[in-house]
Amino acid sequence: PVLLSQNRLVRVFDLSAGGAARPLNKQALQIDAEQQTVKARGGRGVQIHDDAEGRQAVLAQFKDLNASKYYISIAVWPDSFDSAATVRDALLDLGFEYGLVFIPANQGVPFRATGGVQ
């Protein structure tokens, strides 16, 4: 799963850690354990622009993943609807299947502290 908020793309899991168990990307996430939700921290993640540079930034985030093994679920907030098209096009270029989940403004993605993002 990835989050798209404030025209920034935030990966929920730290893919640089390697191995099957990937830790949460806590530096880029705002986790509300009481409400059991997660959001992107302001100013974190990769800035997405609607141009070739923005497309390259998205490609760089997913180029090391095997498109036949991963499905990309993108939580999109209203402030980033335009960026979703750039992300979608880049994912299609890489051969990924994807899904968009539209999140109302000021709400988080359902999250269980023990099980991760739902």
Jmol script that loads the backbone (N, CA, C; Angstrom):
load data "model"
ATOM      1  N   PRO A   1       0.822  -1.206   0.000  1.00  0.00           N
ATOM      2  CA  PRO A   1       0.000   0.000   0.000  1.00  0.00           C
ATOM      3  C   PRO A   1       0.856   1.257   0.000  1.00  0.00           C
ATOM      4  N   VAL A   2       0.354   2.267  -0.687  1.00  0.00           N
ATOM      5  CA  VAL A   2       1.001   3.571  -0.687  1.00  0.00           C
ATOM      6  C   VAL A   2      -0.063   4.632  -0.429  1.00  0.00           C
ATOM      7  N   LEU A   3       0.372   5.768   0.082  1.00  0.00           N
ATOM      8  CA  LEU A   3      -0.515   6.883   0.368  1.00  0.00           C
ATOM      9  C   LEU A   3      -0.180   8.020  -0.578  1.00  0.00           C
ATOM     10  N   LEU A   4      -1.203   8.695  -1.076  1.00  0.00           N
ATOM     11  CA  LEU A   4      -1.018   9.840  -1.953  1.00  0.00           C
ATOM     12  C   LEU A   4      -1.782  11.007  -1.354  1.00  0.00           C
ATOM     13  N   SER A   5      -1.027  11.900  -0.706  1.00  0.00           N
ATOM     14  CA  SER A   5      -1.611  13.029   0.008  1.00  0.00           C
ATOM     15  C   SER A   5      -0.707  14.239  -0.178  1.00  0.00           C
ATOM     16  N   GLN A   6      -1.305  15.405  -0.343  1.00  0.00           N
ATOM     17  CA  GLN A   6      -0.552  16.649  -0.568  1.00  0.00           C
ATOM     18  C   GLN A   6       0.379  16.506  -1.769  1.00  0.00           C
ATOM     19  N   ASN A   7      -0.074  15.749  -2.771  1.00  0.00           N
ATOM     20  CA  ASN A   7       0.704  15.481  -3.991  1.00  0.00           C
ATOM     21  C   ASN A   7       2.054  14.843  -3.683  1.00  0.00           C
ATOM     22  N   ARG A   8       2.086  14.045  -2.619  1.00  0.00           N
ATOM     23  CA  ARG A   8       3.284  13.303  -2.244  1.00  0.00           C
ATOM     24  C   ARG A   8       2.929  11.838  -2.101  1.00  0.00           C
ATOM     25  N   LEU A   9       3.818  11.002  -2.579  1.00  0.00           N
ATOM     26  CA  LEU A   9       3.652   9.562  -2.524  1.00  0.00           C
ATOM     27  C   LEU A   9       4.461   9.015  -1.353  1.00  0.00           C
ATOM     28  N   VAL A  10       3.785   8.314  -0.441  1.00  0.00           N
ATOM     29  CA  VAL A  10       4.436   7.742   0.737  1.00  0.00           C
ATOM     30  C   VAL A  10       4.199   6.241   0.742  1.00  0.00           C
ATOM     31  N   ARG A  11       5.270   5.471   0.790  1.00  0.00           N
ATOM     32  CA  ARG A  11       5.140   4.020   0.917  1.00  0.00           C
ATOM     33  C   ARG A  11       4.900   3.683   2.387  1.00  0.00           C
ATOM     34  N   VAL A  12       3.945   2.808   2.639  1.00  0.00           N
ATOM     35  CA  VAL A  12       3.601   2.434   4.005  1.00  0.00           C
ATOM     36  C   VAL A  12       4.699   1.576   4.623  1.00  0.00           C
ATOM     37  N   PHE A  13       5.319   0.731   3.819  1.00  0.00           N
ATOM     38  CA  PHE A  13       6.370  -0.146   4.333  1.00  0.00           C
ATOM     39  C   PHE A  13       7.734   0.296   3.826  1.00  0.00           C
ATOM     40  N   ASP A  14       8.737   0.096   4.651  1.00  0.00           N
ATOM     41  CA  ASP A  14      10.120   0.431   4.310  1.00  0.00           C
ATOM     42  C   ASP A  14      10.688  -0.693   3.465  1.00  0.00           C
ATOM     43  N   LEU A  15      10.714  -0.480   2.159  1.00  0.00           N
ATOM     44  CA  LEU A  15      11.182  -1.522   1.250  1.00  0.00           C
ATOM     45  C   LEU A  15      12.695  -1.653   1.240  1.00  0.00           C
ATOM     46  N   SER A  16      13.392  -0.693   1.817  1.00  0.00           N
ATOM     47  CA  SER A  16      14.848  -0.777   1.849  1.00  0.00           C
ATOM     48  C   SER A  16      15.344  -1.783   2.877  1.00  0.00           C
ATOM     49  N   ALA A  17      14.452  -2.227   3.771  1.00  0.00           N
ATOM     50  CA  ALA A  17      14.847  -3.139   4.838  1.00  0.00           C
ATOM     51  C   ALA A  17      15.135  -4.545   4.319  1.00  0.00           C
ATOM     52  N   GLY A  18      14.548  -4.914   3.179  1.00  0.00           N
ATOM     53  CA  GLY A  18      14.758  -6.250   2.633  1.00  0.00           C
ATOM     54  C   GLY A  18      14.065  -7.304   3.468  1.00  0.00           C
ATOM     55  N   GLY A  19      14.063  -8.523   2.984  1.00  0.00           N
ATOM     56  CA  GLY A  19      13.435  -9.617   3.720  1.00  0.00           C
ATOM     57  C   GLY A  19      11.929  -9.620   3.575  1.00  0.00           C
ATOM     58  N   ALA A  20      11.302 -10.687   4.044  1.00  0.00           N
ATOM     59  CA  ALA A  20       9.852 -10.847   3.907  1.00  0.00           C
ATOM     60  C   ALA A  20       9.086  -9.925   4.843  1.00  0.00           C
ATOM     61  N   ALA A  21       9.558  -9.749   6.074  1.00  0.00           N
ATOM     62  CA  ALA A  21       8.878  -8.882   7.034  1.00  0.00           C
ATOM     63  C   ALA A  21       9.402  -7.467   6.861  1.00  0.00           C
ATOM     64  N   ARG A  22       8.577  -6.600   6.328  1.00  0.00           N
ATOM     65  CA  ARG A  22       8.998  -5.224   6.078  1.00  0.00           C
ATOM     66  C   ARG A  22       8.417  -4.317   7.155  1.00  0.00           C
ATOM     67  N   PRO A  23       9.259  -3.523   7.806  1.00  0.00           N
ATOM     68  CA  PRO A  23       8.760  -2.638   8.865  1.00  0.00           C
ATOM     69  C   PRO A  23       7.976  -1.462   8.299  1.00  0.00           C
ATOM     70  N   LEU A  24       7.113  -0.900   9.135  1.00  0.00           N
ATOM     71  CA  LEU A  24       6.381   0.292   8.746  1.00  0.00           C
ATOM     72  C   LEU A  24       7.351   1.443   8.523  1.00  0.00           C
ATOM     73  N   ASN A  25       7.025   2.293   7.597  1.00  0.00           N
ATOM     74  CA  ASN A  25       7.805   3.478   7.299  1.00  0.00           C
ATOM     75  C   ASN A  25       7.395   4.575   8.287  1.00  0.00           C
ATOM     76  N   LYS A  26       7.713   4.375   9.564  1.00  0.00           N
ATOM     77  CA  LYS A  26       7.213   5.234  10.642  1.00  0.00           C
ATOM     78  C   LYS A  26       7.642   6.689  10.515  1.00  0.00           C
ATOM     79  N   GLN A  27       8.757   6.955   9.880  1.00  0.00           N
ATOM     80  CA  GLN A  27       9.204   8.337   9.719  1.00  0.00           C
ATOM     81  C   GLN A  27       8.271   9.130   8.815  1.00  0.00           C
ATOM     82  N   ALA A  28       7.580   8.447   7.913  1.00  0.00           N
ATOM     83  CA  ALA A  28       6.707   9.135   6.967  1.00  0.00           C
ATOM     84  C   ALA A  28       5.227   8.994   7.296  1.00  0.00           C
ATOM     85  N   LEU A  29       4.916   8.252   8.358  1.00  0.00           N
ATOM     86  CA  LEU A  29       3.515   7.982   8.690  1.00  0.00           C
ATOM     87  C   LEU A  29       3.086   8.650   9.981  1.00  0.00           C
ATOM     88  N   GLN A  30       1.848   9.062  10.006  1.00  0.00           N
ATOM     89  CA  GLN A  30       1.209   9.574  11.220  1.00  0.00           C
ATOM     90  C   GLN A  30       0.222   8.490  11.638  1.00  0.00           C
ATOM     91  N   ILE A  31       0.549   7.763  12.685  1.00  0.00           N
ATOM     92  CA  ILE A  31      -0.257   6.633  13.128  1.00  0.00           C
ATOM     93  C   ILE A  31      -1.088   7.055  14.337  1.00  0.00           C
ATOM     94  N   ASP A  32      -2.390   6.863  14.240  1.00  0.00           N
ATOM     95  CA  ASP A  32      -3.298   7.155  15.345  1.00  0.00           C
ATOM     96  C   ASP A  32      -3.776   5.812  15.882  1.00  0.00           C
ATOM     97  N   ALA A  33      -3.127   5.326  16.932  1.00  0.00           N
ATOM     98  CA  ALA A  33      -3.453   4.009  17.491  1.00  0.00           C
ATOM     99  C   ALA A  33      -4.854   3.984  18.089  1.00  0.00           C
ATOM    100  N   GLU A  34      -5.291   5.099  18.652  1.00  0.00           N
ATOM    101  CA  GLU A  34      -6.617   5.146  19.266  1.00  0.00           C
ATOM    102  C   GLU A  34      -7.721   5.024  18.209  1.00  0.00           C
ATOM    103  N   GLN A  35      -7.587   5.770  17.131  1.00  0.00           N
ATOM    104  CA  GLN A  35      -8.575   5.718  16.049  1.00  0.00           C
ATOM    105  C   GLN A  35      -8.298   4.571  15.075  1.00  0.00           C
ATOM    106  N   GLN A  36      -7.143   3.953  15.224  1.00  0.00           N
ATOM    107  CA  GLN A  36      -6.680   2.864  14.355  1.00  0.00           C
ATOM    108  C   GLN A  36      -6.668   3.292  12.885  1.00  0.00           C
ATOM    109  N   THR A  37      -6.006   4.446  12.642  1.00  0.00           N
ATOM    110  CA  THR A  37      -5.848   4.960  11.285  1.00  0.00           C
ATOM    111  C   THR A  37      -4.413   5.398  11.056  1.00  0.00           C
ATOM    112  N   VAL A  38      -4.070   5.552   9.790  1.00  0.00           N
ATOM    113  CA  VAL A  38      -2.754   6.027   9.404  1.00  0.00           C
ATOM    114  C   VAL A  38      -2.918   7.059   8.290  1.00  0.00           C
ATOM    115  N   LYS A  39      -2.066   8.082   8.326  1.00  0.00           N
ATOM    116  CA  LYS A  39      -2.003   9.122   7.292  1.00  0.00           C
ATOM    117  C   LYS A  39      -0.537   9.384   6.998  1.00  0.00           C
ATOM    118  N   ALA A  40      -0.301  10.071   5.903  1.00  0.00           N
ATOM    119  CA  ALA A  40       1.062  10.517   5.592  1.00  0.00           C
ATOM    120  C   ALA A  40       1.376  11.748   6.431  1.00  0.00           C
ATOM    121  N   ARG A  41       2.605  11.813   6.941  1.00  0.00           N
ATOM    122  CA  ARG A  41       3.054  13.026   7.634  1.00  0.00           C
ATOM    123  C   ARG A  41       3.250  14.119   6.590  1.00  0.00           C
ATOM    124  N   GLY A  42       2.899  15.330   6.954  1.00  0.00           N
ATOM    125  CA  GLY A  42       3.069  16.467   6.051  1.00  0.00           C
ATOM    126  C   GLY A  42       4.514  16.626   5.613  1.00  0.00           C
ATOM    127  N   GLY A  43       4.704  16.869   4.329  1.00  0.00           N
ATOM    128  CA  GLY A  43       6.036  17.105   3.786  1.00  0.00           C
ATOM    129  C   GLY A  43       6.889  15.867   3.581  1.00  0.00           C
ATOM    130  N   ARG A  44       6.370  14.689   3.866  1.00  0.00           N
ATOM    131  CA  ARG A  44       7.129  13.441   3.697  1.00  0.00           C
ATOM    132  C   ARG A  44       6.780  12.797   2.364  1.00  0.00           C
ATOM    133  N   GLY A  45       7.628  11.921   1.920  1.00  0.00           N
ATOM    134  CA  GLY A  45       7.379  11.198   0.684  1.00  0.00           C
ATOM    135  C   GLY A  45       7.931  11.915  -0.530  1.00  0.00           C
ATOM    136  N   VAL A  46       7.624  11.361  -1.679  1.00  0.00           N
ATOM    137  CA  VAL A  46       8.139  11.857  -2.959  1.00  0.00           C
ATOM    138  C   VAL A  46       7.110  12.806  -3.571  1.00  0.00           C
ATOM    139  N   GLN A  47       7.556  14.019  -3.879  1.00  0.00           N
ATOM    140  CA  GLN A  47       6.684  15.011  -4.522  1.00  0.00           C
ATOM    141  C   GLN A  47       6.346  14.548  -5.930  1.00  0.00           C
ATOM    142  N   ILE A  48       5.058  14.583  -6.268  1.00  0.00           N
ATOM    143  CA  ILE A  48       4.593  14.162  -7.587  1.00  0.00           C
ATOM    144  C   ILE A  48       4.176  15.393  -8.379  1.00  0.00           C
ATOM    145  N   HIS A  49       4.788  15.553  -9.549  1.00  0.00           N
ATOM    146  CA  HIS A  49       4.431  16.627 -10.477  1.00  0.00           C
ATOM    147  C   HIS A  49       3.843  15.991 -11.719  1.00  0.00           C
ATOM    148  N   ASP A  50       2.973  16.720 -12.396  1.00  0.00           N
ATOM    149  CA  ASP A  50       2.346  16.229 -13.612  1.00  0.00           C
ATOM    150  C   ASP A  50       3.230  16.543 -14.819  1.00  0.00           C
ATOM    151  N   ASP A  51       4.423  15.945 -14.817  1.00  0.00           N
ATOM    152  CA  ASP A  51       5.353  16.127 -15.926  1.00  0.00           C
ATOM    153  C   ASP A  51       6.306  14.934 -15.961  1.00  0.00           C
ATOM    154  N   ALA A  52       7.270  14.972 -16.846  1.00  0.00           N
ATOM    155  CA  ALA A  52       8.207  13.856 -16.986  1.00  0.00           C
ATOM    156  C   ALA A  52       8.992  13.615 -15.702  1.00  0.00           C
ATOM    157  N   GLU A  53       9.344  14.683 -14.994  1.00  0.00           N
ATOM    158  CA  GLU A  53      10.091  14.535 -13.735  1.00  0.00           C
ATOM    159  C   GLU A  53       9.247  13.816 -12.680  1.00  0.00           C
ATOM    160  N   GLY A  54       7.968  14.172 -12.608  1.00  0.00           N
ATOM    161  CA  GLY A  54       7.071  13.517 -11.659  1.00  0.00           C
ATOM    162  C   GLY A  54       6.894  12.049 -11.984  1.00  0.00           C
ATOM    163  N   ARG A  55       6.790  11.747 -13.261  1.00  0.00           N
ATOM    164  CA  ARG A  55       6.651  10.357 -13.702  1.00  0.00           C
ATOM    165  C   ARG A  55       7.899   9.550 -13.339  1.00  0.00           C
ATOM    166  N   GLN A  56       9.069  10.135 -13.526  1.00  0.00           N
ATOM    167  CA  GLN A  56      10.320   9.457 -13.184  1.00  0.00           C
ATOM    168  C   GLN A  56      10.423   9.217 -11.687  1.00  0.00           C
ATOM    169  N   ALA A  57       9.927  10.153 -10.895  1.00  0.00           N
ATOM    170  CA  ALA A  57       9.949   9.985  -9.437  1.00  0.00           C
ATOM    171  C   ALA A  57       9.106   8.788  -9.024  1.00  0.00           C
ATOM    172  N   VAL A  58       7.953   8.603  -9.671  1.00  0.00           N
ATOM    173  CA  VAL A  58       7.093   7.460  -9.369  1.00  0.00           C
ATOM    174  C   VAL A  58       7.764   6.173  -9.822  1.00  0.00           C
ATOM    175  N   LEU A  59       8.293   6.173 -11.039  1.00  0.00           N
ATOM    176  CA  LEU A  59       8.967   4.975 -11.560  1.00  0.00           C
ATOM    177  C   LEU A  59      10.081   4.529 -10.624  1.00  0.00           C
ATOM    178  N   ALA A  60      10.821   5.470 -10.087  1.00  0.00           N
ATOM    179  CA  ALA A  60      11.933   5.144  -9.187  1.00  0.00           C
ATOM    180  C   ALA A  60      11.443   4.464  -7.910  1.00  0.00           C
ATOM    181  N   GLN A  61      10.230   4.788  -7.455  1.00  0.00           N
ATOM    182  CA  GLN A  61       9.694   4.199  -6.227  1.00  0.00           C
ATOM    183  C   GLN A  61       9.309   2.733  -6.387  1.00  0.00           C
ATOM    184  N   PHE A  62       9.036   2.310  -7.616  1.00  0.00           N
ATOM    185  CA  PHE A  62       8.516   0.963  -7.833  1.00  0.00           C
ATOM    186  C   PHE A  62       9.375   0.092  -8.736  1.00  0.00           C
ATOM    187  N   LYS A  63      10.445   0.631  -9.287  1.00  0.00           N
ATOM    188  CA  LYS A  63      11.236  -0.114 -10.276  1.00  0.00           C
ATOM    189  C   LYS A  63      11.866  -1.391  -9.718  1.00  0.00           C
ATOM    190  N   ASP A  64      12.113  -1.452  -8.421  1.00  0.00           N
ATOM    191  CA  ASP A  64      12.749  -2.634  -7.836  1.00  0.00           C
ATOM    192  C   ASP A  64      11.758  -3.711  -7.415  1.00  0.00           C
ATOM    193  N   LEU A  65      10.466  -3.458  -7.598  1.00  0.00           N
ATOM    194  CA  LEU A  65       9.448  -4.448  -7.249  1.00  0.00           C
ATOM    195  C   LEU A  65       9.057  -5.246  -8.491  1.00  0.00           C
ATOM    196  N   ASN A  66       8.761  -6.501  -8.284  1.00  0.00           N
ATOM    197  CA  ASN A  66       8.343  -7.385  -9.358  1.00  0.00           C
ATOM    198  C   ASN A  66       6.839  -7.202  -9.589  1.00  0.00           C
ATOM    199  N   ALA A  67       6.477  -6.724 -10.766  1.00  0.00           N
ATOM    200  CA  ALA A  67       5.069  -6.439 -11.068  1.00  0.00           C
ATOM    201  C   ALA A  67       4.200  -7.688 -11.047  1.00  0.00           C
ATOM    202  N   SER A  68       4.788  -8.862 -11.226  1.00  0.00           N
ATOM    203  CA  SER A  68       3.985 -10.087 -11.198  1.00  0.00           C
ATOM    204  C   SER A  68       3.747 -10.582  -9.766  1.00  0.00           C
ATOM    205  N   LYS A  69       4.445  -9.996  -8.784  1.00  0.00           N
ATOM    206  CA  LYS A  69       4.290 -10.411  -7.394  1.00  0.00           C
ATOM    207  C   LYS A  69       3.542  -9.398  -6.541  1.00  0.00           C
ATOM    208  N   TYR A  70       3.509  -8.157  -6.964  1.00  0.00           N
ATOM    209  CA  TYR A  70       2.934  -7.097  -6.142  1.00  0.00           C
ATOM    210  C   TYR A  70       1.733  -6.441  -6.809  1.00  0.00           C
ATOM    211  N   TYR A  71       0.730  -6.172  -5.996  1.00  0.00           N
ATOM    212  CA  TYR A  71      -0.438  -5.382  -6.379  1.00  0.00           C
ATOM    213  C   TYR A  71      -0.314  -4.090  -5.584  1.00  0.00           C
ATOM    214  N   ILE A  72      -0.465  -2.961  -6.232  1.00  0.00           N
ATOM    215  CA  ILE A  72      -0.281  -1.674  -5.569  1.00  0.00           C
ATOM    216  C   ILE A  72      -1.645  -1.075  -5.243  1.00  0.00           C
ATOM    217  N   SER A  73      -1.907  -0.865  -3.962  1.00  0.00           N
ATOM    218  CA  SER A  73      -3.130  -0.223  -3.506  1.00  0.00           C
ATOM    219  C   SER A  73      -2.770   1.198  -3.085  1.00  0.00           C
ATOM    220  N   ILE A  74      -3.453   2.167  -3.677  1.00  0.00           N
ATOM    221  CA  ILE A  74      -3.128   3.571  -3.438  1.00  0.00           C
ATOM    222  C   ILE A  74      -4.293   4.261  -2.743  1.00  0.00           C
ATOM    223  N   ALA A  75      -4.050   4.747  -1.526  1.00  0.00           N
ATOM    224  CA  ALA A  75      -5.031   5.563  -0.809  1.00  0.00           C
ATOM    225  C   ALA A  75      -4.827   7.005  -1.269  1.00  0.00           C
ATOM    226  N   VAL A  76      -5.888   7.607  -1.825  1.00  0.00           N
ATOM    227  CA  VAL A  76      -5.785   8.941  -2.414  1.00  0.00           C
ATOM    228  C   VAL A  76      -6.711   9.909  -1.676  1.00  0.00           C
ATOM    229  N   TRP A  77      -6.132  11.013  -1.212  1.00  0.00           N
ATOM    230  CA  TRP A  77      -6.903  12.073  -0.574  1.00  0.00           C
ATOM    231  C   TRP A  77      -7.316  13.090  -1.638  1.00  0.00           C
ATOM    232  N   PRO A  78      -8.390  13.859  -1.390  1.00  0.00           N
ATOM    233  CA  PRO A  78      -8.882  14.812  -2.392  1.00  0.00           C
ATOM    234  C   PRO A  78      -7.842  15.807  -2.897  1.00  0.00           C
ATOM    235  N   ASP A  79      -6.882  16.170  -2.065  1.00  0.00           N
ATOM    236  CA  ASP A  79      -5.869  17.139  -2.498  1.00  0.00           C
ATOM    237  C   ASP A  79      -4.884  16.561  -3.510  1.00  0.00           C
ATOM    238  N   SER A  80      -5.006  15.274  -3.817  1.00  0.00           N
ATOM    239  CA  SER A  80      -4.035  14.616  -4.699  1.00  0.00           C
ATOM    240  C   SER A  80      -4.688  13.855  -5.850  1.00  0.00           C
ATOM    241  N   PHE A  81      -5.944  14.169  -6.167  1.00  0.00           N
ATOM    242  CA  PHE A  81      -6.609  13.476  -7.266  1.00  0.00           C
ATOM    243  C   PHE A  81      -5.841  13.621  -8.578  1.00  0.00           C
ATOM    244  N   ASP A  82      -5.331  14.816  -8.850  1.00  0.00           N
ATOM    245  CA  ASP A  82      -4.597  15.023 -10.099  1.00  0.00           C
ATOM    246  C   ASP A  82      -3.316  14.193 -10.147  1.00  0.00           C
ATOM    247  N   SER A  83      -2.642  14.072  -9.021  1.00  0.00           N
ATOM    248  CA  SER A  83      -1.408  13.284  -8.963  1.00  0.00           C
ATOM    249  C   SER A  83      -1.677  11.800  -9.166  1.00  0.00           C
ATOM    250  N   ALA A  84      -2.884  11.350  -8.838  1.00  0.00           N
ATOM    251  CA  ALA A  84      -3.218   9.930  -8.991  1.00  0.00           C
ATOM    252  C   ALA A  84      -3.081   9.482 -10.431  1.00  0.00           C
ATOM    253  N   ALA A  85      -3.389  10.350 -11.388  1.00  0.00           N
ATOM    254  CA  ALA A  85      -3.257   9.990 -12.805  1.00  0.00           C
ATOM    255  C   ALA A  85      -1.792   9.768 -13.172  1.00  0.00           C
ATOM    256  N   THR A  86      -0.908  10.591 -12.655  1.00  0.00           N
ATOM    257  CA  THR A  86       0.530  10.428 -12.928  1.00  0.00           C
ATOM    258  C   THR A  86       1.028   9.117 -12.339  1.00  0.00           C
ATOM    259  N   VAL A  87       0.623   8.822 -11.115  1.00  0.00           N
ATOM    260  CA  VAL A  87       1.029   7.577 -10.457  1.00  0.00           C
ATOM    261  C   VAL A  87       0.469   6.378 -11.222  1.00  0.00           C
ATOM    262  N   ARG A  88      -0.793   6.432 -11.574  1.00  0.00           N
ATOM    263  CA  ARG A  88      -1.436   5.338 -12.324  1.00  0.00           C
ATOM    264  C   ARG A  88      -0.692   5.050 -13.623  1.00  0.00           C
ATOM    265  N   ASP A  89      -0.400   6.092 -14.393  1.00  0.00           N
ATOM    266  CA  ASP A  89       0.270   5.903 -15.681  1.00  0.00           C
ATOM    267  C   ASP A  89       1.650   5.274 -15.516  1.00  0.00           C
ATOM    268  N   ALA A  90       2.380   5.701 -14.496  1.00  0.00           N
ATOM    269  CA  ALA A  90       3.713   5.133 -14.253  1.00  0.00           C
ATOM    270  C   ALA A  90       3.603   3.666 -13.851  1.00  0.00           C
ATOM    271  N   LEU A  91       2.630   3.332 -13.001  1.00  0.00           N
ATOM    272  CA  LEU A  91       2.447   1.939 -12.588  1.00  0.00           C
ATOM    273  C   LEU A  91       2.085   1.058 -13.780  1.00  0.00           C
ATOM    274  N   LEU A  92       1.243   1.562 -14.664  1.00  0.00           N
ATOM    275  CA  LEU A  92       0.877   0.799 -15.862  1.00  0.00           C
ATOM    276  C   LEU A  92       2.090   0.571 -16.758  1.00  0.00           C
ATOM    277  N   ASP A  93       2.945   1.589 -16.871  1.00  0.00           N
ATOM    278  CA  ASP A  93       4.177   1.441 -17.660  1.00  0.00           C
ATOM    279  C   ASP A  93       5.059   0.326 -17.114  1.00  0.00           C
ATOM    280  N   LEU A  94       5.044   0.135 -15.799  1.00  0.00           N
ATOM    281  CA  LEU A  94       5.862  -0.895 -15.159  1.00  0.00           C
ATOM    282  C   LEU A  94       5.161  -2.255 -15.130  1.00  0.00           C
ATOM    283  N   GLY A  95       3.901  -2.292 -15.561  1.00  0.00           N
ATOM    284  CA  GLY A  95       3.174  -3.557 -15.619  1.00  0.00           C
ATOM    285  C   GLY A  95       2.449  -3.950 -14.348  1.00  0.00           C
ATOM    286  N   PHE A  96       2.270  -3.007 -13.427  1.00  0.00           N
ATOM    287  CA  PHE A  96       1.585  -3.314 -12.167  1.00  0.00           C
ATOM    288  C   PHE A  96       0.074  -3.267 -12.324  1.00  0.00           C
ATOM    289  N   GLU A  97      -0.599  -4.119 -11.563  1.00  0.00           N
ATOM    290  CA  GLU A  97      -2.019  -3.963 -11.340  1.00  0.00           C
ATOM    291  C   GLU A  97      -2.130  -3.069 -10.114  1.00  0.00           C
ATOM    292  N   TYR A  98      -3.180  -2.257 -10.076  1.00  0.00           N
ATOM    293  CA  TYR A  98      -3.305  -1.294  -8.984  1.00  0.00           C
ATOM    294  C   TYR A  98      -4.771  -1.071  -8.657  1.00  0.00           C
ATOM    295  N   GLY A  99      -4.991  -0.478  -7.524  1.00  0.00           N
ATOM    296  CA  GLY A  99      -6.327  -0.065  -7.127  1.00  0.00           C
ATOM    297  C   GLY A  99      -6.241   1.264  -6.415  1.00  0.00           C
ATOM    298  N   LEU A 100      -7.265   2.071  -6.608  1.00  0.00           N
ATOM    299  CA  LEU A 100      -7.347   3.365  -5.935  1.00  0.00           C
ATOM    300  C   LEU A 100      -8.429   3.294  -4.866  1.00  0.00           C
ATOM    301  N   VAL A 101      -8.111   3.802  -3.702  1.00  0.00           N
ATOM    302  CA  VAL A 101      -9.074   3.905  -2.608  1.00  0.00           C
ATOM    303  C   VAL A 101      -9.144   5.389  -2.269  1.00  0.00           C
ATOM    304  N   PHE A 102     -10.309   5.972  -2.444  1.00  0.00           N
ATOM    305  CA  PHE A 102     -10.458   7.401  -2.188  1.00  0.00           C
ATOM    306  C   PHE A 102     -10.809   7.628  -0.719  1.00  0.00           C
ATOM    307  N   ILE A 103      -9.994   8.444  -0.073  1.00  0.00           N
ATOM    308  CA  ILE A 103     -10.123   8.720   1.357  1.00  0.00           C
ATOM    309  C   ILE A 103     -10.655  10.139   1.536  1.00  0.00           C
ATOM    310  N   PRO A 104     -11.719  10.319   2.311  1.00  0.00           N
ATOM    311  CA  PRO A 104     -12.223  11.681   2.564  1.00  0.00           C
ATOM    312  C   PRO A 104     -11.166  12.547   3.262  1.00  0.00           C
ATOM    313  N   ALA A 105     -11.218  13.832   2.958  1.00  0.00           N
ATOM    314  CA  ALA A 105     -10.292  14.780   3.596  1.00  0.00           C
ATOM    315  C   ALA A 105     -10.362  14.624   5.108  1.00  0.00           C
ATOM    316  N   ASN A 106      -9.249  14.757   5.754  1.00  0.00           N
ATOM    317  CA  ASN A 106      -9.127  14.698   7.216  1.00  0.00           C
ATOM    318  C   ASN A 106      -9.400  13.326   7.813  1.00  0.00           C
ATOM    319  N   GLN A 107      -9.480  12.299   7.006  1.00  0.00           N
ATOM    320  CA  GLN A 107      -9.626  10.952   7.527  1.00  0.00           C
ATOM    321  C   GLN A 107      -8.372  10.154   7.211  1.00  0.00           C
ATOM    322  N   GLY A 108      -8.182   9.078   7.963  1.00  0.00           N
ATOM    323  CA  GLY A 108      -7.044   8.202   7.746  1.00  0.00           C
ATOM    324  C   GLY A 108      -7.485   6.879   7.153  1.00  0.00           C
ATOM    325  N   VAL A 109      -6.503   6.073   6.829  1.00  0.00           N
ATOM    326  CA  VAL A 109      -6.737   4.735   6.308  1.00  0.00           C
ATOM    327  C   VAL A 109      -6.875   3.792   7.501  1.00  0.00           C
ATOM    328  N   PRO A 110      -7.888   2.906   7.507  1.00  0.00           N
ATOM    329  CA  PRO A 110      -7.995   1.952   8.615  1.00  0.00           C
ATOM    330  C   PRO A 110      -6.688   1.191   8.822  1.00  0.00           C
ATOM    331  N   PHE A 111      -6.330   1.014  10.097  1.00  0.00           N
ATOM    332  CA  PHE A 111      -5.030   0.463  10.442  1.00  0.00           C
ATOM    333  C   PHE A 111      -5.163  -0.288  11.753  1.00  0.00           C
ATOM    334  N   ARG A 112      -4.550  -1.465  11.819  1.00  0.00           N
ATOM    335  CA  ARG A 112      -4.476  -2.202  13.079  1.00  0.00           C
ATOM    336  C   ARG A 112      -3.016  -2.278  13.467  1.00  0.00           C
ATOM    337  N   ALA A 113      -2.696  -1.865  14.658  1.00  0.00           N
ATOM    338  CA  ALA A 113      -1.302  -1.805  15.110  1.00  0.00           C
ATOM    339  C   ALA A 113      -0.621  -3.165  15.024  1.00  0.00           C
ATOM    340  N   THR A 114      -1.359  -4.243  15.260  1.00  0.00           N
ATOM    341  CA  THR A 114      -0.738  -5.566  15.237  1.00  0.00           C
ATOM    342  C   THR A 114      -0.672  -6.164  13.850  1.00  0.00           C
ATOM    343  N   GLY A 115      -1.574  -5.752  12.963  1.00  0.00           N
ATOM    344  CA  GLY A 115      -1.631  -6.393  11.666  1.00  0.00           C
ATOM    345  C   GLY A 115      -1.256  -5.511  10.497  1.00  0.00           C
ATOM    346  N   GLY A 116      -1.020  -4.238  10.742  1.00  0.00           N
ATOM    347  CA  GLY A 116      -0.649  -3.354   9.653  1.00  0.00           C
ATOM    348  C   GLY A 116      -1.852  -2.714   8.992  1.00  0.00           C
ATOM    349  N   VAL A 117      -1.638  -2.158   7.834  1.00  0.00           N
ATOM    350  CA  VAL A 117      -2.674  -1.462   7.098  1.00  0.00           C
ATOM    351  C   VAL A 117      -3.646  -2.464   6.515  1.00  0.00           C
ATOM    352  N   GLN A 118      -4.923  -2.175   6.599  1.00  0.00           N
ATOM    353  CA  GLN A 118      -5.950  -3.076   6.073  1.00  0.00           C
ATOM    354  C   GLN A 118      -6.269  -2.754   4.635  1.00  0.00           C
TER     355      GLN A 118
END
end "model"
wireframe off; spacefill off
backbone 0.3
color backbone group
